[in-house]
Structures are given as C-alpha cells and as structure tokens.
Amino acid sequence: MNTNAAKIIDALGGTAEVARLFGVRMPSISSWRVSGIPGARMMYLQAVRPDVLQGVDVQAATAHSVSR
C-alpha cells in the first residue's frame, strides 16, 4: 500500500471520485493505492489541485516506471 497515494485519493473524495476526475475505471484508481499515482496524473494534480498535496510526500506517492 502506498499510503501517500492513498491520502491523496482520499483527499480528492475517494476512489469513485478520482475515477470520474480522470475518466478511468475504479479498479485503475484502486491499483494506484498500491503502486502510486502515475507521473502524468500527478503532474495534473500539482497544476489543478495543489491543495490536496499539502503535507504529502508527492515523490513517494508517484508511481515510478521500471526501466528495462
């Protein structure tokens, strides 16, 4: 569980609300609670909802892709 990502999702109104915000299905948001919020989505949140990121480790909440 990525507790930082979960805090952000909860601050935005929960899984269903974040799914509506980004136009994705709820299982995608549920997986963000484990793996972190994708980088592009985090950049969007930083631009439009910086208030929900206050006091949260944004870097730790962001999913990091694995290089191969």
CHARMM-style PDB file with segment names, atoms N, HN, CA, C and O in Angstrom:
ATOM      1  N   MET     1       0.848  -1.182   0.000  1.00  0.00      PROA
ATOM      2  CA  MET     1       0.000   0.000   0.000  1.00  0.00      PROA
ATOM      3  C   MET     1       0.889   1.239   0.000  1.00  0.00      PROA
ATOM      4  O   MET     1       1.812   1.358   0.806  1.00  0.00      PROA
ATOM      5  N   ASN     2       0.596   2.151  -0.912  1.00  0.00      PROA
ATOM      6  HN  ASN     2      -0.154   2.054  -1.566  1.00  0.00      PROA
ATOM      7  CA  ASN     2       1.290   3.426  -0.958  1.00  0.00      PROA
ATOM      8  C   ASN     2       0.435   4.408  -0.160  1.00  0.00      PROA
ATOM      9  O   ASN     2      -0.533   4.964  -0.679  1.00  0.00      PROA
ATOM     10  N   THR     3       0.798   4.615   1.098  1.00  0.00      PROA
ATOM     11  HN  THR     3       1.584   4.163   1.520  1.00  0.00      PROA
ATOM     12  CA  THR     3      -0.031   5.436   1.973  1.00  0.00      PROA
ATOM     13  C   THR     3      -0.113   6.888   1.516  1.00  0.00      PROA
ATOM     14  O   THR     3      -1.126   7.550   1.744  1.00  0.00      PROA
ATOM     15  N   ASN     4       0.932   7.387   0.878  1.00  0.00      PROA
ATOM     16  HN  ASN     4       1.754   6.849   0.692  1.00  0.00      PROA
ATOM     17  CA  ASN     4       0.902   8.763   0.385  1.00  0.00      PROA
ATOM     18  C   ASN     4      -0.098   8.901  -0.753  1.00  0.00      PROA
ATOM     19  O   ASN     4      -0.858   9.869  -0.793  1.00  0.00      PROA
ATOM     20  N   ALA     5      -0.107   7.952  -1.674  1.00  0.00      PROA
ATOM     21  HN  ALA     5       0.510   7.166  -1.641  1.00  0.00      PROA
ATOM     22  CA  ALA     5      -1.077   7.980  -2.774  1.00  0.00      PROA
ATOM     23  C   ALA     5      -2.488   7.827  -2.231  1.00  0.00      PROA
ATOM     24  O   ALA     5      -3.407   8.503  -2.693  1.00  0.00      PROA
ATOM     25  N   ALA     6      -2.667   6.951  -1.262  1.00  0.00      PROA
ATOM     26  HN  ALA     6      -1.920   6.402  -0.887  1.00  0.00      PROA
ATOM     27  CA  ALA     6      -3.989   6.737  -0.669  1.00  0.00      PROA
ATOM     28  C   ALA     6      -4.500   8.017  -0.001  1.00  0.00      PROA
ATOM     29  O   ALA     6      -5.689   8.325  -0.092  1.00  0.00      PROA
ATOM     30  N   LYS     7      -3.624   8.759   0.662  1.00  0.00      PROA
ATOM     31  HN  LYS     7      -2.658   8.508   0.736  1.00  0.00      PROA
ATOM     32  CA  LYS     7      -4.029  10.019   1.293  1.00  0.00      PROA
ATOM     33  C   LYS     7      -4.531  11.008   0.251  1.00  0.00      PROA
ATOM     34  O   LYS     7      -5.526  11.697   0.473  1.00  0.00      PROA
ATOM     35  N   ILE     8      -3.844  11.078  -0.884  1.00  0.00      PROA
ATOM     36  HN  ILE     8      -3.035  10.517  -1.063  1.00  0.00      PROA
ATOM     37  CA  ILE     8      -4.244  11.999  -1.943  1.00  0.00      PROA
ATOM     38  C   ILE     8      -5.591  11.575  -2.517  1.00  0.00      PROA
ATOM     39  O   ILE     8      -6.475  12.411  -2.702  1.00  0.00      PROA
ATOM     40  N   ILE     9      -5.755  10.291  -2.799  1.00  0.00      PROA
ATOM     41  HN  ILE     9      -5.036   9.612  -2.648  1.00  0.00      PROA
ATOM     42  CA  ILE     9      -7.015   9.787  -3.345  1.00  0.00      PROA
ATOM     43  C   ILE     9      -8.158  10.074  -2.378  1.00  0.00      PROA
ATOM     44  O   ILE     9      -9.229  10.511  -2.797  1.00  0.00      PROA
ATOM     45  N   ASP    10      -7.941   9.835  -1.102  1.00  0.00      PROA
ATOM     46  HN  ASP    10      -7.071   9.479  -0.761  1.00  0.00      PROA
ATOM     47  CA  ASP    10      -8.971  10.107  -0.102  1.00  0.00      PROA
ATOM     48  C   ASP    10      -9.290  11.601  -0.020  1.00  0.00      PROA
ATOM     49  O   ASP    10     -10.454  11.978   0.111  1.00  0.00      PROA
ATOM     50  N   ALA    11      -8.272  12.445  -0.096  1.00  0.00      PROA
ATOM     51  HN  ALA    11      -7.326  12.138  -0.202  1.00  0.00      PROA
ATOM     52  CA  ALA    11      -8.481  13.894  -0.045  1.00  0.00      PROA
ATOM     53  C   ALA    11      -9.257  14.400  -1.253  1.00  0.00      PROA
ATOM     54  O   ALA    11      -9.937  15.424  -1.181  1.00  0.00      PROA
ATOM     55  N   LEU    12      -9.151  13.680  -2.360  1.00  0.00      PROA
ATOM     56  HN  LEU    12      -8.598  12.848  -2.419  1.00  0.00      PROA
ATOM     57  CA  LEU    12      -9.886  14.063  -3.571  1.00  0.00      PROA
ATOM     58  C   LEU    12     -11.325  13.552  -3.556  1.00  0.00      PROA
ATOM     59  O   LEU    12     -12.099  13.863  -4.462  1.00  0.00      PROA
ATOM     60  N   GLY    13     -11.689  12.781  -2.552  1.00  0.00      PROA
ATOM     61  HN  GLY    13     -11.061  12.528  -1.816  1.00  0.00      PROA
ATOM     62  CA  GLY    13     -13.058  12.309  -2.443  1.00  0.00      PROA
ATOM     63  C   GLY    13     -13.229  10.814  -2.578  1.00  0.00      PROA
ATOM     64  O   GLY    13     -14.355  10.317  -2.562  1.00  0.00      PROA
ATOM     65  N   GLY    14     -12.130  10.085  -2.710  1.00  0.00      PROA
ATOM     66  HN  GLY    14     -11.215  10.489  -2.722  1.00  0.00      PROA
ATOM     67  CA  GLY    14     -12.202   8.628  -2.772  1.00  0.00      PROA
ATOM     68  C   GLY    14     -12.043   8.076  -4.173  1.00  0.00      PROA
ATOM     69  O   GLY    14     -11.915   8.815  -5.149  1.00  0.00      PROA
ATOM     70  N   THR    15     -12.055   6.770  -4.243  1.00  0.00      PROA
ATOM     71  HN  THR    15     -12.159   6.169  -3.450  1.00  0.00      PROA
ATOM     72  CA  THR    15     -11.785   6.044  -5.483  1.00  0.00      PROA
ATOM     73  C   THR    15     -12.741   6.429  -6.605  1.00  0.00      PROA
ATOM     74  O   THR    15     -12.301   6.721  -7.717  1.00  0.00      PROA
ATOM     75  N   ALA    16     -14.036   6.433  -6.329  1.00  0.00      PROA
ATOM     76  HN  ALA    16     -14.393   6.195  -5.426  1.00  0.00      PROA
ATOM     77  CA  ALA    16     -15.024   6.737  -7.373  1.00  0.00      PROA
ATOM     78  C   ALA    16     -14.867   8.157  -7.897  1.00  0.00      PROA
ATOM     79  O   ALA    16     -14.964   8.387  -9.103  1.00  0.00      PROA
ATOM     80  N   GLU    17     -14.628   9.105  -7.006  1.00  0.00      PROA
ATOM     81  HN  GLU    17     -14.550   8.918  -6.027  1.00  0.00      PROA
ATOM     82  CA  GLU    17     -14.484  10.498  -7.423  1.00  0.00      PROA
ATOM     83  C   GLU    17     -13.231  10.701  -8.276  1.00  0.00      PROA
ATOM     84  O   GLU    17     -13.268  11.427  -9.269  1.00  0.00      PROA
ATOM     85  N   VAL    18     -12.131  10.068  -7.898  1.00  0.00      PROA
ATOM     86  HN  VAL    18     -12.101   9.478  -7.091  1.00  0.00      PROA
ATOM     87  CA  VAL    18     -10.893  10.200  -8.676  1.00  0.00      PROA
ATOM     88  C   VAL    18     -11.055   9.516 -10.039  1.00  0.00      PROA
ATOM     89  O   VAL    18     -10.540  10.010 -11.042  1.00  0.00      PROA
ATOM     90  N   ALA    19     -11.756   8.402 -10.081  1.00  0.00      PROA
ATOM     91  HN  ALA    19     -12.174   8.001  -9.266  1.00  0.00      PROA
ATOM     92  CA  ALA    19     -12.022   7.734 -11.362  1.00  0.00      PROA
ATOM     93  C   ALA    19     -12.807   8.667 -12.286  1.00  0.00      PROA
ATOM     94  O   ALA    19     -12.507   8.752 -13.476  1.00  0.00      PROA
ATOM     95  N   ARG    20     -13.797   9.357 -11.753  1.00  0.00      PROA
ATOM     96  HN  ARG    20     -14.041   9.288 -10.786  1.00  0.00      PROA
ATOM     97  CA  ARG    20     -14.556  10.326 -12.555  1.00  0.00      PROA
ATOM     98  C   ARG    20     -13.669  11.477 -13.006  1.00  0.00      PROA
ATOM     99  O   ARG    20     -13.742  11.912 -14.156  1.00  0.00      PROA
ATOM    100  N   LEU    21     -12.827  11.971 -12.095  1.00  0.00      PROA
ATOM    101  HN  LEU    21     -12.767  11.618 -11.162  1.00  0.00      PROA
ATOM    102  CA  LEU    21     -11.939  13.093 -12.407  1.00  0.00      PROA
ATOM    103  C   LEU    21     -11.048  12.791 -13.605  1.00  0.00      PROA
ATOM    104  O   LEU    21     -10.855  13.641 -14.475  1.00  0.00      PROA
ATOM    105  N   PHE    22     -10.501  11.566 -13.646  1.00  0.00      PROA
ATOM    106  HN  PHE    22     -10.657  10.876 -12.939  1.00  0.00      PROA
ATOM    107  CA  PHE    22      -9.567  11.208 -14.701  1.00  0.00      PROA
ATOM    108  C   PHE    22     -10.197  10.418 -15.845  1.00  0.00      PROA
ATOM    109  O   PHE    22      -9.521  10.115 -16.828  1.00  0.00      PROA
ATOM    110  N   GLY    23     -11.467  10.084 -15.733  1.00  0.00      PROA
ATOM    111  HN  GLY    23     -12.016  10.330 -14.934  1.00  0.00      PROA
ATOM    112  CA  GLY    23     -12.136   9.353 -16.797  1.00  0.00      PROA
ATOM    113  C   GLY    23     -11.625   7.931 -16.960  1.00  0.00      PROA
ATOM    114  O   GLY    23     -11.503   7.422 -18.074  1.00  0.00      PROA
ATOM    115  N   VAL    24     -11.330   7.301 -15.833  1.00  0.00      PROA
ATOM    116  HN  VAL    24     -11.430   7.715 -14.928  1.00  0.00      PROA
ATOM    117  CA  VAL    24     -10.862   5.907 -15.845  1.00  0.00      PROA
ATOM    118  C   VAL    24     -11.765   5.083 -14.939  1.00  0.00      PROA
ATOM    119  O   VAL    24     -12.599   5.628 -14.216  1.00  0.00      PROA
ATOM    120  N   ARG    25     -11.595   3.782 -14.984  1.00  0.00      PROA
ATOM    121  HN  ARG    25     -10.918   3.339 -15.572  1.00  0.00      PROA
ATOM    122  CA  ARG    25     -12.411   2.897 -14.157  1.00  0.00      PROA
ATOM    123  C   ARG    25     -11.848   2.815 -12.735  1.00  0.00      PROA
ATOM    124  O   ARG    25     -10.656   3.024 -12.507  1.00  0.00      PROA
ATOM    125  N   MET    26     -12.730   2.510 -11.795  1.00  0.00      PROA
ATOM    126  HN  MET    26     -13.698   2.340 -11.980  1.00  0.00      PROA
ATOM    127  CA  MET    26     -12.334   2.460 -10.386  1.00  0.00      PROA
ATOM    128  C   MET    26     -11.210   1.464 -10.097  1.00  0.00      PROA
ATOM    129  O   MET    26     -10.376   1.754  -9.240  1.00  0.00      PROA
ATOM    130  N   PRO    27     -11.140   0.301 -10.763  1.00  0.00      PROA
ATOM    131  CA  PRO    27     -10.022  -0.604 -10.477  1.00  0.00      PROA
ATOM    132  C   PRO    27      -8.651   0.024 -10.762  1.00  0.00      PROA
ATOM    133  O   PRO    27      -7.658  -0.317 -10.119  1.00  0.00      PROA
ATOM    134  N   SER    28      -8.609   0.936 -11.724  1.00  0.00      PROA
ATOM    135  HN  SER    28      -9.415   1.213 -12.246  1.00  0.00      PROA
ATOM    136  CA  SER    28      -7.341   1.630 -12.003  1.00  0.00      PROA
ATOM    137  C   SER    28      -6.922   2.457 -10.801  1.00  0.00      PROA
ATOM    138  O   SER    28      -5.754   2.455 -10.411  1.00  0.00      PROA
ATOM    139  N   ILE    29      -7.877   3.161 -10.218  1.00  0.00      PROA
ATOM    140  HN  ILE    29      -8.825   3.163 -10.534  1.00  0.00      PROA
ATOM    141  CA  ILE    29      -7.576   4.005  -9.062  1.00  0.00      PROA
ATOM    142  C   ILE    29      -7.207   3.139  -7.863  1.00  0.00      PROA
ATOM    143  O   ILE    29      -6.318   3.493  -7.089  1.00  0.00      PROA
ATOM    144  N   SER    30      -7.881   2.015  -7.708  1.00  0.00      PROA
ATOM    145  HN  SER    30      -8.603   1.727  -8.337  1.00  0.00      PROA
ATOM    146  CA  SER    30      -7.540   1.098  -6.613  1.00  0.00      PROA
ATOM    147  C   SER    30      -6.100   0.625  -6.736  1.00  0.00      PROA
ATOM    148  O   SER    30      -5.411   0.472  -5.728  1.00  0.00      PROA
ATOM    149  N   SER    31      -5.640   0.393  -7.953  1.00  0.00      PROA
ATOM    150  HN  SER    31      -6.200   0.518  -8.772  1.00  0.00      PROA
ATOM    151  CA  SER    31      -4.249  -0.039  -8.129  1.00  0.00      PROA
ATOM    152  C   SER    31      -3.276   1.092  -7.815  1.00  0.00      PROA
ATOM    153  O   SER    31      -2.143   0.833  -7.408  1.00  0.00      PROA
ATOM    154  N   TRP    32      -3.698   2.333  -7.997  1.00  0.00      PROA
ATOM    155  HN  TRP    32      -4.618   2.543  -8.327  1.00  0.00      PROA
ATOM    156  CA  TRP    32      -2.844   3.469  -7.645  1.00  0.00      PROA
ATOM    157  C   TRP    32      -2.591   3.505  -6.145  1.00  0.00      PROA
ATOM    158  O   TRP    32      -1.537   3.968  -5.708  1.00  0.00      PROA
ATOM    159  N   ARG    33      -3.537   3.027  -5.356  1.00  0.00      PROA
ATOM    160  HN  ARG    33      -4.393   2.652  -5.711  1.00  0.00      PROA
ATOM    161  CA  ARG    33      -3.354   2.988  -3.905  1.00  0.00      PROA
ATOM    162  C   ARG    33      -2.187   2.073  -3.531  1.00  0.00      PROA
ATOM    163  O   ARG    33      -1.582   2.234  -2.471  1.00  0.00      PROA
ATOM    164  N   VAL    34      -1.878   1.120  -4.398  1.00  0.00      PROA
ATOM    165  HN  VAL    34      -2.370   0.989  -5.259  1.00  0.00      PROA
ATOM    166  CA  VAL    34      -0.783   0.173  -4.148  1.00  0.00      PROA
ATOM    167  C   VAL    34       0.506   0.651  -4.809  1.00  0.00      PROA
ATOM    168  O   VAL    34       1.553   0.722  -4.165  1.00  0.00      PROA
ATOM    169  N   SER    35       0.423   0.978  -6.097  1.00  0.00      PROA
ATOM    170  HN  SER    35      -0.427   0.920  -6.620  1.00  0.00      PROA
ATOM    171  CA  SER    35       1.629   1.270  -6.874  1.00  0.00      PROA
ATOM    172  C   SER    35       2.005   2.746  -6.924  1.00  0.00      PROA
ATOM    173  O   SER    35       3.131   3.088  -7.286  1.00  0.00      PROA
ATOM    174  N   GLY    36       1.083   3.611  -6.567  1.00  0.00      PROA
ATOM    175  HN  GLY    36       0.168   3.334  -6.273  1.00  0.00      PROA
ATOM    176  CA  GLY    36       1.331   5.047  -6.655  1.00  0.00      PROA
ATOM    177  C   GLY    36       0.572   5.650  -7.831  1.00  0.00      PROA
ATOM    178  O   GLY    36       0.108   4.936  -8.720  1.00  0.00      PROA
ATOM    179  N   ILE    37       0.456   6.952  -7.820  1.00  0.00      PROA
ATOM    180  HN  ILE    37       0.833   7.531  -7.098  1.00  0.00      PROA
ATOM    181  CA  ILE    37      -0.261   7.679  -8.866  1.00  0.00      PROA
ATOM    182  C   ILE    37       0.687   7.886 -10.042  1.00  0.00      PROA
ATOM    183  O   ILE    37       1.812   8.345  -9.845  1.00  0.00      PROA
ATOM    184  N   PRO    38       0.258   7.557 -11.266  1.00  0.00      PROA
ATOM    185  CA  PRO    38       1.130   7.732 -12.432  1.00  0.00      PROA
ATOM    186  C   PRO    38       1.638   9.171 -12.551  1.00  0.00      PROA
ATOM    187  O   PRO    38       0.940  10.126 -12.210  1.00  0.00      PROA
ATOM    188  N   GLY    39       2.858   9.296 -13.038  1.00  0.00      PROA
ATOM    189  HN  GLY    39       3.425   8.521 -13.315  1.00  0.00      PROA
ATOM    190  CA  GLY    39       3.521  10.597 -13.097  1.00  0.00      PROA
ATOM    191  C   GLY    39       2.736  11.680 -13.805  1.00  0.00      PROA
ATOM    192  O   GLY    39       2.649  12.802 -13.308  1.00  0.00      PROA
ATOM    193  N   ALA    40       2.156  11.365 -14.964  1.00  0.00      PROA
ATOM    194  HN  ALA    40       2.226  10.453 -15.368  1.00  0.00      PROA
ATOM    195  CA  ALA    40       1.394  12.373 -15.710  1.00  0.00      PROA
ATOM    196  C   ALA    40       0.164  12.816 -14.928  1.00  0.00      PROA
ATOM    197  O   ALA    40      -0.200  13.992 -14.953  1.00  0.00      PROA
ATOM    198  N   ARG    41      -0.478  11.878 -14.234  1.00  0.00      PROA
ATOM    199  HN  ARG    41      -0.183  10.923 -14.215  1.00  0.00      PROA
ATOM    200  CA  ARG    41      -1.649  12.227 -13.419  1.00  0.00      PROA
ATOM    201  C   ARG    41      -1.237  13.088 -12.238  1.00  0.00      PROA
ATOM    202  O   ARG    41      -1.966  14.001 -11.851  1.00  0.00      PROA
ATOM    203  N   MET    42      -0.073  12.808 -11.662  1.00  0.00      PROA
ATOM    204  HN  MET    42       0.520  12.067 -11.976  1.00  0.00      PROA
ATOM    205  CA  MET    42       0.418  13.608 -10.540  1.00  0.00      PROA
ATOM    206  C   MET    42       0.738  15.027 -11.002  1.00  0.00      PROA
ATOM    207  O   MET    42       0.457  15.992 -10.290  1.00  0.00      PROA
ATOM    208  N   MET    43       1.316  15.156 -12.178  1.00  0.00      PROA
ATOM    209  HN  MET    43       1.544  14.372 -12.757  1.00  0.00      PROA
ATOM    210  CA  MET    43       1.609  16.488 -12.708  1.00  0.00      PROA
ATOM    211  C   MET    43       0.316  17.291 -12.861  1.00  0.00      PROA
ATOM    212  O   MET    43       0.285  18.485 -12.563  1.00  0.00      PROA
ATOM    213  N   TYR    44      -0.735  16.642 -13.321  1.00  0.00      PROA
ATOM    214  HN  TYR    44      -0.709  15.672 -13.563  1.00  0.00      PROA
ATOM    215  CA  TYR    44      -2.037  17.297 -13.448  1.00  0.00      PROA
ATOM    216  C   TYR    44      -2.532  17.768 -12.080  1.00  0.00      PROA
ATOM    217  O   TYR    44      -2.980  18.905 -11.932  1.00  0.00      PROA
ATOM    218  N   LEU    45      -2.449  16.891 -11.091  1.00  0.00      PROA
ATOM    219  HN  LEU    45      -2.085  15.967 -11.212  1.00  0.00      PROA
ATOM    220  CA  LEU    45      -2.894  17.259  -9.747  1.00  0.00      PROA
ATOM    221  C   LEU    45      -2.087  18.424  -9.187  1.00  0.00      PROA
ATOM    222  O   LEU    45      -2.634  19.297  -8.513  1.00  0.00      PROA
ATOM    223  N   GLN    46      -0.785  18.439  -9.466  1.00  0.00      PROA
ATOM    224  HN  GLN    46      -0.340  17.730 -10.013  1.00  0.00      PROA
ATOM    225  CA  GLN    46       0.046  19.538  -8.986  1.00  0.00      PROA
ATOM    226  C   GLN    46      -0.396  20.856  -9.606  1.00  0.00      PROA
ATOM    227  O   GLN    46      -0.286  21.907  -8.974  1.00  0.00      PROA
ATOM    228  N   ALA    47      -0.896  20.809 -10.836  1.00  0.00      PROA
ATOM    229  HN  ALA    47      -0.986  19.955 -11.349  1.00  0.00      PROA
ATOM    230  CA  ALA    47      -1.331  22.026 -11.519  1.00  0.00      PROA
ATOM    231  C   ALA    47      -2.711  22.488 -11.078  1.00  0.00      PROA
ATOM    232  O   ALA    47      -2.935  23.684 -10.890  1.00  0.00      PROA
ATOM    233  N   VAL    48      -3.648  21.539 -10.910  1.00  0.00      PROA
ATOM    234  HN  VAL    48      -3.467  20.568 -11.063  1.00  0.00      PROA
ATOM    235  CA  VAL    48      -5.030  21.944 -10.666  1.00  0.00      PROA
ATOM    236  C   VAL    48      -5.518  21.756  -9.231  1.00  0.00      PROA
ATOM    237  O   VAL    48      -6.497  22.388  -8.835  1.00  0.00      PROA
ATOM    238  N   ARG    49      -4.872  20.915  -8.455  1.00  0.00      PROA
ATOM    239  HN  ARG    49      -4.077  20.401  -8.777  1.00  0.00      PROA
ATOM    240  CA  ARG    49      -5.302  20.659  -7.068  1.00  0.00      PROA
ATOM    241  C   ARG    49      -4.123  20.608  -6.110  1.00  0.00      PROA
ATOM    242  O   ARG    49      -3.976  19.630  -5.377  1.00  0.00      PROA
ATOM    243  N   PRO    50      -3.283  21.630  -6.096  1.00  0.00      PROA
ATOM    244  CA  PRO    50      -2.136  21.605  -5.187  1.00  0.00      PROA
ATOM    245  C   PRO    50      -2.559  21.558  -3.716  1.00  0.00      PROA
ATOM    246  O   PRO    50      -1.775  21.153  -2.857  1.00  0.00      PROA
ATOM    247  N   ASP    51      -3.781  21.965  -3.431  1.00  0.00      PROA
ATOM    248  HN  ASP    51      -4.417  22.294  -4.129  1.00  0.00      PROA
ATOM    249  CA  ASP    51      -4.275  21.960  -2.057  1.00  0.00      PROA
ATOM    250  C   ASP    51      -4.302  20.554  -1.464  1.00  0.00      PROA
ATOM    251  O   ASP    51      -4.043  20.393  -0.271  1.00  0.00      PROA
ATOM    252  N   VAL    52      -4.610  19.531  -2.266  1.00  0.00      PROA
ATOM    253  HN  VAL    52      -4.821  19.662  -3.235  1.00  0.00      PROA
ATOM    254  CA  VAL    52      -4.693  18.168  -1.732  1.00  0.00      PROA
ATOM    255  C   VAL    52      -3.324  17.531  -1.550  1.00  0.00      PROA
ATOM    256  O   VAL    52      -3.208  16.465  -0.946  1.00  0.00      PROA
ATOM    257  N   LEU    53      -2.290  18.179  -2.070  1.00  0.00      PROA
ATOM    258  HN  LEU    53      -2.384  19.045  -2.561  1.00  0.00      PROA
ATOM    259  CA  LEU    53      -0.942  17.628  -1.968  1.00  0.00      PROA
ATOM    260  C   LEU    53      -0.175  18.172  -0.771  1.00  0.00      PROA
ATOM    261  O   LEU    53       0.937  17.727  -0.489  1.00  0.00      PROA
ATOM    262  N   GLN    54      -0.766  19.135  -0.065  1.00  0.00      PROA
ATOM    263  HN  GLN    54      -1.669  19.497  -0.294  1.00  0.00      PROA
ATOM    264  CA  GLN    54      -0.116  19.730   1.103  1.00  0.00      PROA
ATOM    265  C   GLN    54       0.120  18.666   2.170  1.00  0.00      PROA
ATOM    266  O   GLN    54      -0.797  17.935   2.542  1.00  0.00      PROA
ATOM    267  N   GLY    55       1.336  18.587   2.652  1.00  0.00      PROA
ATOM    268  HN  GLY    55       2.082  19.181   2.350  1.00  0.00      PROA
ATOM    269  CA  GLY    55       1.670  17.667   3.732  1.00  0.00      PROA
ATOM    270  C   GLY    55       1.846  16.225   3.308  1.00  0.00      PROA
ATOM    271  O   GLY    55       1.971  15.341   4.155  1.00  0.00      PROA
ATOM    272  N   VAL    56       1.857  15.974   1.999  1.00  0.00      PROA
ATOM    273  HN  VAL    56       1.755  16.692   1.311  1.00  0.00      PROA
ATOM    274  CA  VAL    56       2.024  14.616   1.474  1.00  0.00      PROA
ATOM    275  C   VAL    56       3.334  14.562   0.702  1.00  0.00      PROA
ATOM    276  O   VAL    56       3.672  15.506  -0.013  1.00  0.00      PROA
ATOM    277  N   ASP    57       4.069  13.470   0.837  1.00  0.00      PROA
ATOM    278  HN  ASP    57       3.794  12.704   1.418  1.00  0.00      PROA
ATOM    279  CA  ASP    57       5.303  13.273   0.081  1.00  0.00      PROA
ATOM    280  C   ASP    57       4.926  12.910  -1.353  1.00  0.00      PROA
ATOM    281  O   ASP    57       4.653  11.748  -1.657  1.00  0.00      PROA
ATOM    282  N   VAL    58       4.914  13.914  -2.232  1.00  0.00      PROA
ATOM    283  HN  VAL    58       5.136  14.857  -1.986  1.00  0.00      PROA
ATOM    284  CA  VAL    58       4.473  13.735  -3.609  1.00  0.00      PROA
ATOM    285  C   VAL    58       5.364  12.740  -4.353  1.00  0.00      PROA
ATOM    286  O   VAL    58       4.867  11.916  -5.120  1.00  0.00      PROA
ATOM    287  N   GLN    59       6.646  12.810  -4.134  1.00  0.00      PROA
ATOM    288  HN  GLN    59       7.050  13.479  -3.510  1.00  0.00      PROA
ATOM    289  CA  GLN    59       7.556  11.889  -4.817  1.00  0.00      PROA
ATOM    290  C   GLN    59       7.259  10.446  -4.412  1.00  0.00      PROA
ATOM    291  O   GLN    59       7.255   9.553  -5.259  1.00  0.00      PROA
ATOM    292  N   ALA    60       7.014  10.216  -3.133  1.00  0.00      PROA
ATOM    293  HN  ALA    60       7.017  10.941  -2.445  1.00  0.00      PROA
ATOM    294  CA  ALA    60       6.704   8.866  -2.672  1.00  0.00      PROA
ATOM    295  C   ALA    60       5.339   8.398  -3.169  1.00  0.00      PROA
ATOM    296  O   ALA    60       5.113   7.197  -3.317  1.00  0.00      PROA
ATOM    297  N   ALA    61       4.431   9.335  -3.427  1.00  0.00      PROA
ATOM    298  HN  ALA    61       4.615  10.311  -3.307  1.00  0.00      PROA
ATOM    299  CA  ALA    61       3.089   8.991  -3.898  1.00  0.00      PROA
ATOM    300  C   ALA    61       3.045   8.726  -5.393  1.00  0.00      PROA
ATOM    301  O   ALA    61       2.057   8.200  -5.906  1.00  0.00      PROA
ATOM    302  N   THR    62       4.112   9.089  -6.094  1.00  0.00      PROA
ATOM    303  HN  THR    62       4.915   9.516  -5.677  1.00  0.00      PROA
ATOM    304  CA  THR    62       4.144   8.952  -7.549  1.00  0.00      PROA
ATOM    305  C   THR    62       4.701   7.578  -7.932  1.00  0.00      PROA
ATOM    306  O   THR    62       5.726   7.133  -7.416  1.00  0.00      PROA
ATOM    307  N   ALA    63       3.986   6.918  -8.862  1.00  0.00      PROA
ATOM    308  HN  ALA    63       3.153   7.279  -9.281  1.00  0.00      PROA
ATOM    309  CA  ALA    63       4.452   5.625  -9.365  1.00  0.00      PROA
ATOM    310  C   ALA    63       5.685   5.852 -10.219  1.00  0.00      PROA
ATOM    311  O   ALA    63       5.736   6.796 -11.008  1.00  0.00      PROA
ATOM    312  N   HSD    64       6.646   5.019 -10.068  1.00  0.00      PROA
ATOM    313  HN  HSD    64       6.605   4.252  -9.427  1.00  0.00      PROA
ATOM    314  CA  HSD    64       7.884   5.126 -10.830  1.00  0.00      PROA
ATOM    315  C   HSD    64       7.979   3.932 -11.764  1.00  0.00      PROA
ATOM    316  O   HSD    64       7.936   2.779 -11.335  1.00  0.00      PROA
ATOM    317  N   SER    65       8.109   4.234 -13.055  1.00  0.00      PROA
ATOM    318  HN  SER    65       8.144   5.171 -13.404  1.00  0.00      PROA
ATOM    319  CA  SER    65       8.210   3.128 -14.010  1.00  0.00      PROA
ATOM    320  C   SER    65       9.567   2.475 -13.900  1.00  0.00      PROA
ATOM    321  O   SER    65      10.549   3.108 -13.510  1.00  0.00      PROA
ATOM    322  N   VAL    66       9.613   1.215 -14.245  1.00  0.00      PROA
ATOM    323  HN  VAL    66       8.816   0.701 -14.562  1.00  0.00      PROA
ATOM    324  CA  VAL    66      10.844   0.442 -14.171  1.00  0.00      PROA
ATOM    325  C   VAL    66      11.504   0.459 -15.537  1.00  0.00      PROA
ATOM    326  O   VAL    66      10.874   0.108 -16.535  1.00  0.00      PROA
ATOM    327  N   SER    67      12.745   0.856 -15.594  1.00  0.00      PROA
ATOM    328  HN  SER    67      13.257   1.142 -14.783  1.00  0.00      PROA
ATOM    329  CA  SER    67      13.500   0.859 -16.863  1.00  0.00      PROA
ATOM    330  C   SER    67      13.994  -0.537 -17.171  1.00  0.00      PROA
ATOM    331  O   SER    67      14.393  -1.280 -16.274  1.00  0.00      PROA
ATOM    332  N   ARG    68      13.963  -0.884 -18.432  1.00  0.00      PROA
ATOM    333  HN  ARG    68      13.639  -0.281 -19.160  1.00  0.00      PROA
ATOM    334  CA  ARG    68      14.442  -2.208 -18.837  1.00  0.00      PROA
ATOM    335  C   ARG    68      15.560  -2.092 -19.819  1.00  0.00      PROA
ATOM    336  OT1 ARG    68      16.090  -3.106 -20.273  1.00  0.00      PROA
TER     337      ARG     68
END
